[in-house]
């Protein structure tokens, strides 16, 4: 592979144990630099502590990582800008100026991570690759907001999604489901499907003697985003009561950003523990027997599912929960969309330690093969190669 000049724009700093997208950013940046590409990465962030952490992990003597905090904004002008250019508030004038100066020096690919980074690539669409992690039009499909402000925000997200799917020619989707929607939105686009990369070496497989002896169902995710919140509410209101009837000593442990505030109505539910903003997720995964993640709606690959599989925690989920993975029901995960199917698979898993061990080992092997850094970064390089070939062919004509 010919070394290329790559400029990456990310919505968060690259952190191997940060948020869901930042874990992929870490794999991507590290992999491209190790393969000899000349990479400058730009990241925007709302948390200065995460910037400090990323700069320690990606030191300037080896990486060209430039992090910028979200700009301070208020007043009427900020509101008008939010309507005119939704989600562009994350990109400060300093970040935009630095990015444009780097691009002016020459580049091969402007790699844009997530749709909202499209604002940074509008003047360079012919050499941009935009990575579609999820689609608001799917994730918010079931949301019926009584709040007019939230309704407007959702409509702006849908409008911006449509614009960027149509604007860019080269797109990478993390699942075939997202790729199909992109192709419908932009029939002339070049769309590649590449799964999220996750470095399983950072997830030590939990041995039997470190797992919970008592039956515990777990769920982890951001409760500020509808898929995670809907999965928690479904578990607490529709799945747990019947599982409890069949397995009387089972308990539930839920963790995630803003979990206690978002799920305040369930804080006193017997047998339920709700934890918020965990600093380290491993103790959580060690404390549960099964991850039961069943969102009402949610597009893209679910990092929480990949993490559970990497740690060796059996997973019961929906078809959407294993989106982007060639997972088989009963082999790598318990997979069902209806409540009864999810309940049956969870109860069977809780009652059978042998089934748990077979499934958790098969799932770990699946993540290691399908989502390995080597496989996913190689696939990204192939997209770069194709982009270069297409551009050279166009220039010859």
N, C-alpha and C positions, 0 to 999 in steps of 0.2 A: 504494500500500500504506500503510495506516494505521500510523504508528509505534507500537510496542508496548514494554511493559516486559518484557524478557527476562532471565531468570536462568539461567546455564549452569553446569553442574557437569562437570568434566573430570578424568580420571585422570592427566593430565600437563599441564605448562604448554604453551601454544601456541608452537610453534617451527617456522618454515618449513623447517628442515633438521634437525629432531630425529627422534624415533621416528616410526613410521608414523602412529599416530593424531594425534600432536601437529602434523603437517603439515596435516591437515584442520582441527584446532582453530584453527590460525592463519588459514586461509582463512575459516572460519566467523565468528570474532570480528571480524576486520577487515571482512568484507563486511557484517555486520549493523550495525556502528557507522557505516560509510560510508553506509548507507541510512537513517540517522536513527533507528534503534531505540535505546532506552535500555537498555544492556546492563551487567549485572554478571556477571563470570565468576569462578568459583571453580575452582582447580586444586590437586590434591594431588601431591606429588612426593617422591622419595627422594633427589634430588640437588640440593643448594643451589645449585650452579653453574648449573643449568638455570633455576632461579628467577631468579637475577640476570640471566641472558641474556634471559629472557622479559620482565622488567620494563623492560629497556632497549629492547626492540623494541616494547613496548606501554606507553608512559610514562603515568603517572597523570594528566597534563594532558589526555589524549585518551581513555584507556581506564580502566575500573574493573575491573582485574584483581587478584584476591586469591589469593595462592599460600600454601600451607601444607605443611610437611614432614610426612612420615609420623610418627606418634607412636612413641615408644619403648615397647616392650611385651615382657613376659616373664612366666614363671611359669604356674601352673595357671589363673589367671583368664583369661589371654590365650588359652590352649588351649581353654578352654570357650567363650569368645566366638567363636573361629574355627569351632567346630562349630555354634554357635547362629546366627551371622551371618557366613557365609563371605565373605571378601574385604572385609569392612567395616573391617578393621584400617587401611586407608589413610586413613580419615577421622578426623582428630583431633577431640577435643572442641571445640577452638578453631574449627576449620573448621565443624563442625556448628552451633555457637552463632552464628557470624557469618552463616551461611546462613539460619538460622531468623529472625534479626533482620531481614534483608533481605526475606525472604518475608512477614514480619508487616507490613511497610510497604505491601504490595500488589504484585501482579505479574500479568502475563497468561499467561506460559508459563514453566514450569520445564523447561529443556532438559537432559536427562540423557544424557551421552555415554558409551556402553558400558553393558552390563548391570549391572555391579557398582555403578554410580551409583544403581541402583534403591533402595539402602538410604537414600538421601537424599530420595527422593520418595514414600515410602510414605504419608505423611500428606497428600499433595497429588496423588494419582494422577489426579484429574479434570482437572487443569491441567498435567499432565506429558507431555512427549514423550520417549520413550526411544529412543536410537539403537542399533541392533544391528549392531555391526561384524562379528562372527563368532559362531559357536555352538560351545561346547565339546563338545556332543553329537555334532557332526560332526568337529571337529578331532581329538578324542581317541578316535574310534571304533575305530581300528586299534591303539590302545595296549594292550598286554598287560603291565602292570607286575608285576614280581616283588616289588616293594617294597610292603609293606602300607600304609605311610604315603602313598605316591603314589596307591595305589588308593583310599584314603579321601578324599584331596584331590580326585581326579577325580569321585568320587561326590557330594561336596559341591558341586562345580561344576555337575554335571548337575541336582541338586536345586534349586540357586539359579536356574539358567537357567529351569527349569520354573515356578518361583514367579513370577519377574518377567515372563515372557512372558504368564502368566495374569493378573497383577495390574494391568497398565497397559492402558488402552484405546487410546492413541495411540502407535504405534510406527513408526519409520522403519528400513527395511532398506536396505543398500547394494547388494543384488542381489535379483533375482527368486527365486533359489533360497532365500535366507534368508527372504524374505517369505512364500514358500509354507509353510515350516516354522512360521513365526509364526502364520499363519492356521489351520493345523491345530491348533496348541496353544491358540489363542484365537480361535475362529470369530467372535466378536462384535467383535473388535478392528478399529480403523481403521488399516490398514497401508499405508504409502506406500513406494515404492521410489525412492530417490535415490542416485546414485553418489557416491563420494568426490569432493570437489573438490580439484584440485591446480593450483597456479599455475605453469604451464609457463614463464612469463617468467623464473622463477628458475633454469631449466635451459637454459643456452645449448647449442644444438644442436652436437654435436661435428663439426667439419669433417673431410673425408676425410684431410687431411694430419696430423691429430692422432690418428688411429686406429692401432691396432697393425698393423704389416705382417705379423707372424707370426700363425698361427692360434691363438687363445686362447679357450677356453670359460670363462665366468665364472658364478658364482652368489654372491648376497649375501642375507643374512637372519639373523634371530636364531636361533641354534642352541639356545637354551633353550626354544623352543616347537616342538612335534612337527612341524608342517608344514615349517618351514625345515630342521630336522635330517633329516627323512625325505627331503627333496629332495637334500640333500648326500650322504647315504649311497647313495641310488639312483644319483646321478651317478657316484660313485666306484666303486661295485661292479658296476653293471649297464650303464651307458651309456658311460662313458669307455673301458673296455677295447676295446669294438668300434669306437668312433669312432677310437681310436688305431690300430687295425689298418688302418682305411681311410684315415686321414690321419695318417701316421706322425710328422709334426713338430708335432702339436697338443699343447698343454699346458692345464692347468686351474688357474684361480685362484679360490679361495673366500674370502669375507670375511664377517664378521658378529660379533655379540656372542657372546663365549665360544666362538668357533669352534675355537681351538686346543685348548682343554680338552675340548670336546664331541667333537671329531674326532681325538683324540690317537692313535687306532689307525691313522690315515692320514697322519701327519705325514711319514713317510719314503717315501711312495709316489712313485716316479719321475715327473717331469713335473707334479707337483702342488704348488702353493703355497697355504698356508692362512694368512690374515691375520686379525687380531683387533681389534675395537673401533676402526674407522677414524674419524679426526677429520673427514675430508673424503672424500666418496664419488666426486667427479668424477674424480680420477686413476684410481680403480679402473675406472670405466666407460670411460675413455679407453684403458685397457690391454687390453680384451677385444673380441673380434669378435662374439660371440654370448652372450646370457644364456640359459642352459639351466636352467629352473626347473620341476621336475617332482615336486611333493610327492605322497606316497602319499595324503594326505588334507588338506584345508584349505579352510575356508569363507571367504566374504567377498572383497572386492577386495584384490589384492596390490599394495601400494604399490611394492615392488621392481620389479614389471613396469611400472607406470605411470612410474616413474623412468627405467627403461631406455628406454622408448619416448620419453619427453620429451627425454632426452639424445641420442637417435638411435642407440641400440644395438639391433640386431635381436634378437628374442625367439623362442625355441622353448620351448613350454610345453604344459601339459595344458588340458583344458576348464576345470578348476577354476582354473588359472593366469590365465585371462582372464575369470573370473567377474565379472559386472557390466559387462563391456564388449561391445559388439556387434562383436567382432573376427572377421574371416574368415581361415580357414586359407589361407596362401599370399599373402594381401594385407597384413594387418597383423601377422601372426605365423605361425610354424609351429606348428600345433596338433594334437596327437595324445595319446592316453592310453596306448597300448602302447609298449613299449620300442623295437621296430623302427621304428615310425612316428616316434618322437622322434629316434632315431639317423639315419634317412634324412634328415629335415629339417635336422638339425644339419650333417651332412656336406655336403648340397647347399648350405647357406648358406655354410659355410666355403670351398667351392670356387668360389663365384660372387659376386664383388664387386658386380656389377650387381644381383643379387637382393638383396643386403644393402642397397644404397642405395635401391632401390624400396620395400622393406618398411619400412625405418627412417623414411623420409619419410611414408609412409602412416600408420604407427603414431603418429608425432608429431601429425599432423593429426587423427587420431581422438581422442587425449587432449585436444587443444586444444578440440575441439568438444563432446565428450561429458562431459568432467570439468572444464570451465572454472569458475572461481569464480563468474562471473555466472550461469551456468546452474544450478549446484548451490545457491547461496544463494537464488536466486529460487524454486527448488523448496521449500526449507525455509520460506521466507516463505509459500508457498501452504499448507503444512501448518498454520502458525500461523493463517492466515486461516480455514481450515476448522475448526480447533479453536475459534476465537472464535465462528464462526457456529453451531456445534453447541451451545456453551454458552449463547449468547443464545437460541437456539430452545428449549432446555430451560428456561431461566429464565422465558420467556414462558408456558410451560405450568405 
